Structure formats: C-alpha cells, structure tokens
Amino acid sequence: MSTLKERHLFPGGNTSKGFYSFYRYVLPQDDAKRILCIKGGPGTGKSQLMKKIGAHFSQKGYTIEYHHCSSDPNSLDGILVKELNIALLDGTSPHIVDPINPGAVDEILNMGDALDMDMLAKKKKEIILLNKEIGKNFKRAYRFLGSAKCIHDDWSNLNYETLDSNKISNLLENLKNNIFKTDKIGYGNERHLFATAITPDGIITYADSLSSDFKKKYVLNGGPGFGKTDILKFIGSCGQKKGYFIEYMHDPFVPERIEHIFIPEVSTCIITNNEINQANYTGIDYNLLDYTKFNLSTNKLDDIKYNSELFYNLVNKGISLIHNAHVLHDELEAYYIKAMDFSVADDIYDKVIKKLEKYE
C-alpha cells in the first residue's frame, strides 16, 4: 500500500475537449462523511482556506490529497483528508460543484459572506468585462488545443501502423502475469484523476512524486500511436476483474486516454514517458519502438517531424492563451480581495475546523 502522507493531483484539466472534470472521484458520495462545496468569487480565500485546513490535519498525521487547479497550479480546487473521508471542493465555475445529498453528505460553505457587495457593485463594468475577456481567452485556447488534436491524430496513425500486434500481446500477458500473482474476491473499484495538466505555466506533472513510494515501477516509453492507453486499460481492467483497486491517471491532452495507472495493493504502477509530459521516468523500461514490425520510411519520418513541430506550436499557443486568462484572473481577483473582510474569513476557518474535527 502507498505510504505517502501528501499527494498532489489535478481533479480537472484544460484539454483538447475544453475543461474536463473528474471532481466526482475526489471523494465518492458513498464513502464520504462530509463534503464542503465552497462558493464565493475569485480572491475570496477558498484556496487559502483549503491550504490551512490541509496543513492543520497534516500536522495531526493524516494523509492529505491536494487537488490543484489546472488554470492556476498554485491554487487548490480541493483537498481530501483521506483517513477521515472528508473533503472540501471549490464549487465555482468552470467546475461547478453543488451538493448531491445535501445535509446527509455535503453542504455549501459560502466565502462570499465575507465580501462587501456594495464595493463590488461599484466595479460592475470592470468585473463583467474581465470575466468576458477571461472566457474569450479560454475559448481560443481550447480551439488551438482542439486543432492540435487533429495533427496529433495524424501523428498517432503514422506510428500505429508500425505496431506488431503479436509482440504487444506478449507484452500484455507478461505484464499481467508479473503484476497479479493472486486473485482477490469481487470486482475492484476504480478512481479517475489527472497527474498532469496543461497550465498557464506550461505542462506540470506530479507523477514523479505520486509514484515515488511504489516498489515496482514499469515505464512505457513512446510517442502517440504506440498503444500505451490500450496497454494501461488492459492491465487496469485485468486488475479490477481480479479484485484490485485501480487508480487511473488520464492524459491531460486527450482525457479519454490513460497516462498512468497505480495499483497500491501490490505497490505497482505503470507510468509513461510521452509527448505531453516529456518526462524521463525510470524503472522497468519498455521502449515501444521495440514492439514494431517495421521502421518508418524517410517520407513518413519527415511527416512525423512536421506533425510534431506543428503540434507543439499549437499546444504552446494554447498555453499562452491560458496564461493570458490567468493574468486577467489576477486582475479580477484584486477587486474581490479589496472587498474582503478577512476577519470574517478567519471566523469561517475556525468554524470549519470545529465542524470537521467532529469526524475524527
């Protein structure tokens, strides 16, 4: 089992399909003792509140998951106190979270109670204009990421046609037999999140720290089209059929694809070095170029070079627009920070701590 007392993840991402959310997997309703959905405008201290509560319970020895915002990785979109099954989630746009089972499981916490509404009303035009500009930048960013997906598909297809299905089948069987020595009873649960995100600061990944205490680490090396997702889905599905809990980390660019899987009960993970994270993880390495039946022709290699250059240009343009949105968001936050009574925010923090300590 994993012994990490602090985990960092992304519950949502800026993808080629727009904003994509896995918020429901931070803490499922059936497992939760309490989920607080935090409302309030930008700059109302939602992230600061979560950081303080995370630090408070961390000092008590609990495992804390910090769920970072893909549009501002220094901010939090959620925290989970694992052993207590309690969570706080940012319930504002674009990842609107509302109570599913009000009172029984979740409730709203309104940081807006600390705002001077009259002060904000005087800045109505500026706030509306900034919100519109932020929205335009995100829309443009998602158009560029969507365009990059078309190029990525072509790049992927060129590689895929070289794969040797027999070699891949042998790899799948070897991995399955090496990882799952025994069967458990029942069907294993699953969880879906992101370890990597496309952010205003570029591509950020937490896979290194997430995988740091796993005893066995398999690493798949290869660009698009080499079947990494198929391998990960196959192993994950096998594990669940054998009764194991599987944590799926999704590709931040194409969220239906899988980037890594974690199997804590056997202290095993399969992680990928790919064209998005451009990481250099080491472990039991599998270079997927070794699982091809022929080398690409010079013409095809030229096509791949062209595709990759165009792909990174489009992705980088998307990142620059997300960065623009972040700069504008900081301007927007400034209006709210000026209108905040932080003594009220401190009172909210004290009440939340008392509320959550009841679950110890």
NUSENU-887356 format. One line per 10 residues: number of its first residue (from 1); for each residue x, y, z of N, C-alpha, C. Coordinates in steps of 0.1 Angstrom, whole numbers. Layout:
NUM	X/Y/Z/X/Y/Z/X/Y/Z; ...
***
This chain:
1	8/-12/0/0/0/0/9/13/0; 3/23/-6/11/36/-6/12/42/8; 24/47/11/26/53/25/28/68/24; 26/74/12/27/89/10/17/96/19; 22/106/27/12/113/36/7/126/29; 13/129/17/9/141/10/9/137/-5; -2/139/-12/-3/136/-26/-8/149/-33; -3/151/-45/-7/162/-53/-12/157/-67; -24/162/-70/-31/158/-82/-38/169/-89; -44/167/-100/-53/176/-107/-67/169/-108
11	-78/175/-103/-91/169/-105/-98/173/-118; -92/183/-125/-97/187/-138/-86/192/-147; -89/194/-159/-78/198/-168/-83/206/-180; -74/214/-186/-76/221/-198/-71/212/-210; -81/206/-217/-78/196/-227/-82/200/-241; -80/191/-250/-84/194/-264/-99/193/-265; -106/189/-255/-121/189/-255/-126/200/-246; -118/210/-242/-122/220/-233/-119/216/-219; -125/222/-209/-123/219/-195/-130/205/-192; -122/196/-186/-127/182/-184/-125/179/-169
21	-136/174/-163/-136/173/-148/-137/158/-144; -129/155/-133/-131/142/-126/-134/145/-111; -140/156/-109/-143/160/-95/-150/150/-87; -159/142/-93/-167/133/-86/-158/122/-80; -146/120/-84/-137/110/-79/-128/114/-68; -129/127/-64/-120/132/-53/-125/124/-41; -138/124/-38/-144/116/-27/-158/112/-31; -160/99/-34/-173/94/-38/-183/96/-27; -196/99/-31/-206/101/-21/-208/89/-11; -207/77/-16/-209/65/-7/-198/64/4
31	-186/69/1/-175/69/11/-175/81/20; -181/92/16/-178/105/22/-186/106/36; -179/111/45/-185/115/58/-190/130/57; -182/138/50/-187/152/48/-179/158/36; -186/165/27/-180/172/16/-185/187/17; -176/196/18/-180/210/18/-178/216/4; -188/221/-2/-187/228/-15/-186/243/-13; -174/248/-16/-171/262/-13/-175/271/-24; -183/281/-21/-188/291/-31/-181/304/-27; -182/314/-36/-176/327/-34/-167/331/-46
41	-166/343/-49/-159/348/-61/-144/346/-60; -137/350/-70/-122/348/-70/-116/357/-60; -106/353/-53/-99/361/-43/-106/361/-30; -116/352/-28/-123/352/-15/-117/342/-5; -106/337/-8/-98/329/1/-102/314/1; -108/309/-9/-112/295/-10/-100/286/-9; -90/289/-18/-78/281/-18/-70/282/-5; -69/294/0/-62/296/13/-68/289/24; -81/288/24/-89/281/35/-85/266/34; -85/261/21/-82/246/19/-67/243/23
51	-58/252/20/-44/250/24/-42/250/39; -49/259/46/-49/260/60/-54/247/67; -66/242/61/-72/230/67/-63/218/64; -58/218/52/-48/207/48/-37/206/58; -31/218/61/-19/219/70/-23/215/84; -35/219/88/-40/215/102/-41/200/104; -47/193/94/-49/179/95/-36/171/92; -27/177/84/-14/171/81/-6/170/94; -6/181/102/1/181/114/-3/171/124; -16/167/122/-21/156/131/-18/142/126
61	-11/142/114/-7/129/109/-15/122/99; -26/130/94/-34/124/84/-28/125/70; -33/117/61/-29/117/47/-37/128/40; -31/138/33/-38/148/27/-36/148/12; -46/148/4/-45/150/-10/-48/164/-14; -39/171/-21/-41/184/-25/-44/184/-40; -56/188/-44/-61/188/-57/-59/202/-63; -50/203/-72/-46/216/-77/-54/221/-89; -55/234/-91/-62/240/-102/-54/240/-114; -59/235/-125/-51/234/-138/-49/248/-144
71	-58/257/-140/-56/271/-146/-48/280/-137; -44/275/-125/-35/282/-116/-30/271/-106; -19/265/-109/-15/253/-101/-10/257/-87; -8/270/-84/-5/274/-71/-18/275/-62; -30/274/-68/-42/274/-61/-48/260/-60; -56/258/-51/-63/244/-49/-77/245/-53; -82/234/-59/-96/232/-63/-102/222/-53; -94/216/-45/-100/207/-35/-89/201/-26; -93/196/-14/-85/188/-5/-93/176/0; -86/165/2/-92/153/8/-83/149/20
81	-90/148/32/-84/142/44/-87/127/43; -78/119/39/-81/106/34/-87/97/45; -80/96/57/-85/87/67/-98/91/73; -102/103/72/-114/108/78/-126/108/67; -122/106/55/-132/107/44/-140/120/44; -132/131/45/-138/145/44/-131/152/34; -138/161/26/-132/168/15/-138/182/15; -130/191/9/-135/205/6/-133/206/-9; -143/212/-16/-142/213/-31/-145/228/-35; -138/233/-44/-142/246/-50/-154/244/-58
91	-165/250/-55/-177/248/-62/-181/258/-72; -171/266/-77/-173/277/-86/-169/273/-100; -173/281/-110/-170/279/-124/-155/278/-126; -150/269/-136/-158/261/-145/-162/247/-140; -158/244/-128/-161/231/-122/-172/232/-112; -183/236/-116/-194/239/-107/-198/226/-99; -196/227/-86/-199/215/-77/-211/220/-68; -221/212/-68/-233/215/-58/-235/203/-50; -241/204/-38/-245/193/-30/-253/183/-38; -249/170/-37/-257/159/-43/-267/153/-33
101	-262/151/-21/-270/147/-10/-269/157/2; -276/169/0/-275/180/9/-278/175/24; -269/180/33/-270/176/47/-266/163/50; -270/152/43/-266/139/46/-251/137/43; -246/143/32/-232/141/28/-225/155/27; -231/164/19/-225/176/16/-233/188/19; -226/200/20/-232/212/23/-224/224/16; -230/235/15/-224/247/9/-217/255/20; -205/260/17/-198/269/25/-196/282/17; -201/293/21/-201/305/13/-191/315/18
111	-179/316/11/-169/325/14/-173/340/10; -184/340/2/-189/353/-2/-195/361/10; -198/354/21/-203/361/33/-193/372/38; -180/370/34/-170/380/39/-168/391/29; -177/392/18/-175/403/8/-183/415/11; -178/427/7/-186/439/7/-192/440/-6; -205/437/-7/-212/436/-20/-213/450/-26; -215/460/-18/-216/474/-23/-203/479/-30; -192/475/-24/-179/479/-31/-178/472/-44; -182/459/-45/-181/452/-58/-191/458/-68
121	-203/462/-64/-213/467/-73/-208/480/-80; -199/487/-73/-193/499/-80/-184/496/-91; -179/483/-91/-169/479/-101/-176/469/-111; -189/470/-112/-196/460/-121/-191/460/-135; -189/471/-141/-185/471/-156/-171/464/-157; -162/468/-149/-148/462/-149/-149/447/-147; -157/443/-137/-157/428/-134/-163/421/-146; -174/426/-151/-181/419/-163/-171/418/-175; -164/430/-177/-155/430/-189/-144/420/-187; -138/419/-175/-127/410/-172/-132/395/-174
131	-144/392/-168/-149/379/-170/-151/375/-184; -156/384/-192/-158/381/-207/-144/379/-214; -134/387/-210/-121/385/-216/-114/372/-212; -116/368/-200/-111/355/-195/-117/344/-203; -131/345/-204/-138/334/-212/-133/333/-226; -131/345/-233/-126/345/-247/-113/338/-248; -104/341/-238/-90/335/-239/-91/320/-237; -100/315/-228/-101/301/-227/-107/294/-239; -117/301/-245/-123/295/-258/-113/294/-269; -105/305/-270/-94/304/-280/-84/293/-277
141	-80/292/-264/-70/282/-260/-75/268/-264; -88/266/-261/-94/252/-264/-95/250/-279; -97/261/-287/-96/259/-302/-83/255/-307; -72/261/-301/-59/257/-305/-55/243/-301; -60/239/-288/-57/225/-284/-65/216/-292; -77/219/-296/-86/211/-305/-79/209/-319; -73/220/-324/-66/219/-337/-54/210/-335; -47/211/-324/-35/202/-321/-39/188/-321; -52/185/-316/-56/171/-316/-57/165/-330; -62/173/-340/-63/168/-354/-49/164/-359
151	-39/172/-356/-25/169/-360/-20/157/-352; -23/157/-340/-19/146/-331/-25/132/-336; -37/132/-341/-43/120/-347/-35/115/-359; -31/124/-367/-23/120/-379/-10/114/-375; -3/121/-365/10/116/-360/8/103/-354; -3/101/-346/-6/88/-340/-8/77/-350; -15/80/-360/-18/70/-370/-6/65/-377; 4/74/-380/16/70/-387/24/60/-378; 24/63/-365/31/53/-356/24/40/-354; 11/41/-353/2/29/-350/4/18/-361
161	5/23/-373/6/13/-384/19/4/-384; 28/8/-375/41/0/-374/40/-10/-363; 30/-10/-355/30/-19/-343/28/-33/-347; 35/-42/-340/34/-56/-342/24/-62/-331; 12/-66/-335/2/-70/-326/6/-82/-317; 14/-91/-323/18/-103/-316/28/-99/-305; 37/-90/-308/47/-85/-297/39/-78/-286; 29/-70/-290/21/-63/-280/13/-73/-271; 8/-83/-277/0/-93/-270/9/-100/-260; 21/-103/-264/31/-109/-254/34/-100/-243
171	36/-87/-246/39/-77/-236/27/-77/-225; 15/-77/-231/3/-76/-222/3/-88/-212; 5/-100/-218/5/-112/-210/16/-112/-199; 28/-108/-203/39/-107/-194/36/-97/-182; 31/-86/-186/28/-76/-175/17/-81/-166; 7/-86/-172/-4/-92/-163/1/-102/-154; 9/-112/-159/13/-123/-150/23/-118/-140; 31/-108/-143/41/-103/-134/35/-95/-123; 24/-88/-126/18/-78/-116/8/-85/-107; 0/-94/-113/-11/-100/-105/-8/-115/-102
181	-2/-117/-91/2/-131/-87/-10/-139/-82; -19/-132/-75/-31/-139/-69/-44/-131/-72; -55/-138/-72/-68/-131/-74/-74/-128/-60; -81/-117/-60/-89/-113/-48/-104/-116/-50; -112/-114/-40/-126/-117/-42/-133/-104/-47; -142/-106/-56/-150/-94/-61/-144/-87/-72; -150/-76/-76/-145/-67/-86/-140/-54/-80; -128/-51/-85/-121/-39/-79/-126/-26/-82; -126/-16/-73/-130/-3/-75/-120/5/-84; -124/16/-89/-116/25/-97/-117/39/-93
191	-107/47/-97/-107/61/-95/-100/68/-107; -105/80/-111/-100/86/-123/-97/101/-119; -84/105/-122/-80/118/-120/-69/122/-130; -62/133/-129/-51/137/-137/-39/138/-128; -27/133/-133/-14/136/-126/-7/147/-133; -12/150/-145/-5/161/-154/-16/170/-158; -12/183/-160/-21/193/-166/-14/203/-175; -22/208/-184/-18/219/-192/-22/232/-185; -12/239/-180/-14/251/-171/-9/264/-177; -12/275/-171/-6/288/-175/10/288/-175
201	15/279/-167/30/278/-165/36/266/-174; 28/261/-183/32/250/-192/27/237/-187; 33/226/-191/29/213/-187/35/210/-173; 26/207/-163/31/204/-150/26/190/-147; 35/182/-141/31/168/-138/35/164/-123; 27/157/-116/30/152/-103/33/137/-103; 34/131/-114/36/116/-115/48/111/-107; 59/119/-108/71/115/-101/69/113/-86; 63/123/-79/60/122/-65/50/111/-62; 40/110/-71/29/101/-69/34/86/-69
211	44/84/-78/49/70/-79/61/67/-71; 66/77/-63/79/76/-56/80/65/-46; 68/61/-39/70/50/-29/64/37/-34; 62/36/-47/58/23/-53/70/14/-55; 69/1/-50/81/-7/-50/84/-12/-64; 74/-14/-73/77/-18/-87/71/-8/-96; 79/-3/-105/75/8/-114/79/4/-128; 68/1/-136/70/-2/-151/69/12/-158; 78/14/-168/77/26/-176/76/23/-191; 65/28/-197/63/27/-211/68/39/-218
221	77/38/-227/83/49/-235/78/49/-249; 73/60/-254/68/61/-268/59/73/-270; 59/78/-282/51/89/-286/36/84/-289; 29/93/-296/15/89/-299/14/77/-308; 4/69/-306/1/58/-315/8/45/-312; 15/44/-301/22/32/-297/15/23/-288; 2/26/-286/-7/17/-278/-6/18/-263; 0/29/-258/1/30/-243/-12/29/-236; -22/37/-241/-35/36/-234/-41/22/-235; -40/16/-246/-46/2/-247/-39/-7/-237
231	-26/-6/-235/-19/-14/-226/-24/-11/-211; -25/2/-208/-29/6/-195/-43/2/-192; -52/3/-202/-66/-1/-200/-67/-16/-198; -60/-23/-206/-60/-38/-205/-56/-42/-191; -44/-37/-186/-39/-41/-173/-48/-36/-162; -54/-24/-163/-63/-19/-153/-76/-28/-152; -81/-31/-164/-93/-40/-165/-90/-54/-159; -79/-59/-162/-75/-72/-156/-74/-71/-141; -68/-61/-136/-67/-59/-122/-80/-58/-115; -89/-50/-121/-102/-49/-115/-110/-62/-115
241	-109/-70/-126/-115/-83/-126/-110/-92/-116; -97/-90/-112/-91/-99/-102/-93/-93/-88; -101/-82/-87/-104/-76/-74/-96/-65/-69; -87/-60/-77/-78/-49/-72/-84/-35/-75; -81/-26/-66/-84/-12/-68/-74/-6/-78; -79/1/-88/-70/7/-98/-73/22/-98; -62/30/-98/-63/45/-99/-57/48/-113; -66/53/-121/-63/57/-135/-60/72/-135; -48/75/-141/-45/89/-143/-46/92/-158; -55/101/-161/-58/104/-175/-48/113/-182
251	-48/112/-195/-40/120/-204/-45/135/-203; -37/145/-200/-42/158/-199/-46/165/-213; -42/159/-224/-45/164/-237/-57/158/-243; -57/144/-243/-69/137/-247/-74/129/-235; -84/134/-228/-88/129/-215/-94/115/-215; -98/110/-226/-103/96/-227/-91/86/-226; -79/91/-229/-68/82/-229/-62/81/-215; -54/71/-212/-48/70/-199/-33/72/-200; -28/80/-190/-14/83/-189/-6/74/-180; -12/71/-168/-5/62/-159/-16/54/-151
261	-12/42/-145/-21/36/-136/-13/32/-123; -20/33/-112/-15/30/-99/-23/18/-93; -15/8/-88/-22/-4/-82/-16/-5/-68; -21/3/-58/-15/4/-45/-14/-10/-37; -24/-19/-39/-24/-31/-31/-12/-40/-34; -6/-39/-46/6/-46/-49/18/-37/-51; 17/-25/-46/27/-14/-47/34/-14/-61; 25/-13/-71/30/-14/-85/23/-2/-93; 31/4/-102/25/14/-111/31/12/-125; 23/16/-134/28/17/-148/26/31/-152
271	38/38/-155/38/52/-159/44/53/-173; 41/64/-180/45/66/-193/54/79/-195; 64/78/-203/71/89/-208/65/92/-222; 58/103/-224/51/106/-236/53/120/-242; 47/122/-253/49/135/-260/43/147/-252; 34/145/-242/29/156/-235/37/159/-223; 40/149/-214/47/152/-202/62/153/-205; 67/147/-216/81/148/-220/90/145/-208; 86/135/-200/93/131/-188/104/121/-191; 111/118/-181/122/108/-182/122/99/-170
281	110/93/-167/109/84/-156/117/71/-159; 122/65/-148/130/53/-150/124/42/-141; 125/30/-145/120/18/-138/123/6/-146; 113/-3/-146/114/-15/-156/109/-9/-169; 119/-6/-178/116/1/-190/111/-7/-202; 101/-2/-209/97/-9/-221/97/2/-232; 106/1/-242/106/10/-253/97/5/-264; 86/11/-266/76/6/-275/80/6/-290; 91/12/-293/97/11/-306/102/-3/-309; 105/-10/-298/109/-25/-299/98/-34/-302
291	85/-28/-302/73/-37/-304/67/-33/-318; 75/-29/-327/71/-26/-341/75/-37/-350; 68/-37/-362/72/-48/-372/81/-42/-383; 81/-29/-385/90/-23/-395/93/-9/-391; 104/-3/-397/107/10/-395/100/19/-405; 97/31/-401/90/40/-410/100/45/-421; 94/48/-432/102/53/-444/106/67/-441; 116/72/-449/120/86/-447/109/96/-448; 100/93/-458/89/102/-461/80/103/-448; 77/91/-442/68/91/-431/75/98/-419
301	88/96/-417/96/102/-407/95/117/-408; 96/122/-421/95/136/-424/81/142/-420; 71/133/-423/57/137/-419/56/138/-404; 62/129/-397/61/129/-382/68/141/-376; 80/145/-382/87/157/-378/78/169/-380; 72/170/-392/63/181/-395/51/182/-385; 45/170/-383/34/169/-373/38/174/-359; 49/169/-355/53/172/-341/56/186/-339; 62/193/-349/65/207/-348/52/215/-348; 43/211/-357/30/218/-358/22/216/-345
311	23/204/-339/16/201/-327/20/209/-316; 34/210/-314/39/218/-302/36/233/-304; 37/238/-316/33/252/-319/19/255/-314; 10/246/-318/-4/248/-314/-7/247/-299; 0/237/-293/-2/235/-279/4/247/-271; 16/252/-276/22/263/-269/14/276/-271; 7/277/-282/-2/289/-284/-14/287/-274; -19/275/-272/-30/273/-263/-25/276/-249; -13/272/-245/-8/275/-232/-6/291/-230; -2/298/-240/0/312/-239/-14/319/-237
321	-24/314/-243/-38/320/-241/-43/316/-227; -40/304/-222/-44/301/-208/-36/310/-198; -23/313/-202/-15/322/-193/-22/336/-193; -26/341/-205/-33/354/-206/-46/354/-197; -53/343/-197/-65/342/-189/-62/343/-174; -50/337/-171/-46/337/-157/-42/351/-152; -35/359/-161/-31/373/-158/-44/381/-156; -54/379/-165/-67/387/-163/-74/382/-150; -73/370/-147/-80/364/-135/-73/371/-123; -60/373/-123/-54/380/-112/-59/394/-110
331	-62/401/-121/-68/415/-121/-82/414/-115; -89/404/-119/-103/402/-113/-102/399/-98; -93/391/-94/-92/388/-80/-89/400/-72; -81/410/-77/-78/422/-70/-90/429/-65; -101/430/-73/-113/437/-69/-119/430/-57; -119/416/-58/-126/409/-47/-117/409/-34; -104/409/-35/-95/410/-24/-98/423/-16; -99/434/-24/-102/447/-17/-115/447/-10; -125/439/-15/-138/439/-9/-140/428/2; -129/421/5/-129/410/15/-127/415/29
341	-135/410/39/-132/412/53/-126/399/58; -113/399/59/-106/387/62/-107/382/76; -113/391/85/-116/386/99/-128/377/98; -137/380/89/-149/371/87/-144/357/81; -134/358/72/-128/346/66/-122/337/77; -115/344/87/-109/337/98/-119/330/106; -130/337/109/-141/330/116/-146/318/109; -148/319/96/-152/308/88/-143/296/90; -130/299/89/-119/288/91/-121/281/104; -123/289/115/-124/284/128/-136/275/129
351	-147/279/123/-160/271/124/-158/258/116; -151/259/104/-149/247/96/-140/237/103; -130/241/110/-121/232/117/-129/225/128; -137/232/136/-146/226/146/-155/216/140; -161/220/129/-171/211/122/-164/198/118; -152/199/112/-145/187/106/-139/179/117; -134/185/128/-128/177/139/-138/167/145; -151/169/143/-161/160/149/-160/146/142; -153/146/130/-153/133/123/-140/125/126; -132/130/136/-120/123/140/-124/111/149
***
